[in-house]
């Protein structure tokens, strides 16, 4: 795998997941990025390897970013749903250096994860600084990313 000369780490794969974590009451968990203050979002993350499945990526990113375990065989796994939606968007210039030269677009696959109200959230402080639950419309308004906001606005139809 080619390596980023700036970070001595593999380039990011331009295929990612967006996981809208929500309760049955349609409250949505938003987390604030550590590297971009006031950049509220749902759980997001790229595949670690090209061969990693999208559900595997979603499960891994949810655990890494929130401490919520939704692996197959856990009670939370039943709440994980692939919404069958894809967003293709231009990678923000501030993060282009993480990708191989010439890569400018990312394909994001949308998942939902229904969890019980009050589930404990444990952030990875290197990635996120705070979390909050908001009613779905307020959560959509609070998101920095337009694709994240659009996914949250679809929550009522996918949560039904």
N, C-alpha and C positions, 0 to 999 in steps of 0.2 A: 504494500500500500504506500502511495507517495506520502511524504511527510511535509508538514508546514515548516518552512525554514525559520519562521518567527518563533514558533512554540516548541519545536522538536517533538511534535505530536502528529498523529495521522490527521489528514484533512478530514473535515466533517463530510458526511454523506448527505447529499441534498435531498434526502427523503426523511420525513419526520412524522411525528404524531402530535395531535392536539387532543388532550383528554379533559372534557368538561366534567368536573366532579360536582355532583349535586345530591341534594336530599329529595325525598318523596314530595316535600313541600316546595320544590323548585328553588331552594336556596343554593347558590353557587359559590364554590370556594375559589377565591382569587389569591394569588401570591405575588409579592412585589420583588422584582429582580434586584439582585445585589449590584449588578454592573450597570444598572440604568434606573435611578430613583424615579418613583412614580410611574413605573412601567408595570402596571397590574395586568396579570394574565392568568390563564388556566395552565395546567401542566403541559409542557411542550418538550420535545427532545427528538434528536436525530437517531437513526439506527446506529448501532455501534459497529455493525458489519453489514455488508450488502445482503448476506444470507439470513440476517436476523428477521424473523417474522414481525409483522406490524403489531400483532397482539403482544408478542414478547416485548417489543419496544415500549408499548403502552404500559404494560405491567412493571417493567424495569423503571421507567421514568416516574411513574406514580410513587413507587417505593423510594426512589432516590430523592425526589423533590418534596414529598409529604410524609413519608414514613408509613403510608397506608399500604398494607399487603393485600394485593388482589390477584395473587398467583392462582393458577388452577389448583383446585382442592381446598381453597380457603373460602370462608363464608362470603367475603367481598367479591369473589370472582363472578358470582351469579349476577352482580350488578353491572359488569363490564359489557358494553355493547359497541360493536363497530357500526357506526352510523352510515357507512357506505358513501361518505362524502370525501371529496378531494379538493383541496385548494392549491393552486399553483400561483406563486407570487415571487416578486423580485426580492432578493435578500437585501436587507438594509445595508447600506454602504459601510456602516460602522462594524459590521460582522463579516464582510466579504473575505477578509484575510484568513478566516477560519476554513475556507473552502479552497479547492484546487484552482489554479489560475484558469480563468475563463468561465467558471461556474458562477452564474448570477441569479439562477432561479431555484426555488425549492418546491417540492411537492409534499403537502401536509395532508395526512389522513386523520379524519375526525372520529373520536370515540367519546362515549359517555360512560361515566361510572357513578351509579347510584349508591350512596352510602347512608348509614343511619345518622340522623341529626346528633350532633355532639361528639362525633368520632374524633379521637385525638389526632392532631396534626403536628408533625415534628419536621420542621424545615431543615434543609441542608444550608447552613449559614453562608457557605461559599457561593450558593446560587440565589438564595432568596432571604430577604430580611424580615418580612412580616406576612401575615395571612389574615383574611377576613371572609366571612360568609355574607353574601348579599342576596336579596331577592333577584330573580333572573333578569328583570329589565334593568335594575340598577347595576348589576354586574356587567351587563352588556355595555352600558354607558361608561363604566369605569375602565374598560379594557383599552389598552393602547392600540392593539392590533385589530384592524378592521375584520380580518377573517375570524379572529377569536370572538369578536362581538357578534358577528353574523351567526356563528355556531351556537352561541348562547341564546340568541333570539329564536333559534329552531328548537330549543330544549322542550317546550311544551309538547310538540308533536312527537319527538323521539322518546320522551319519558312516559308517554301514555301507554 
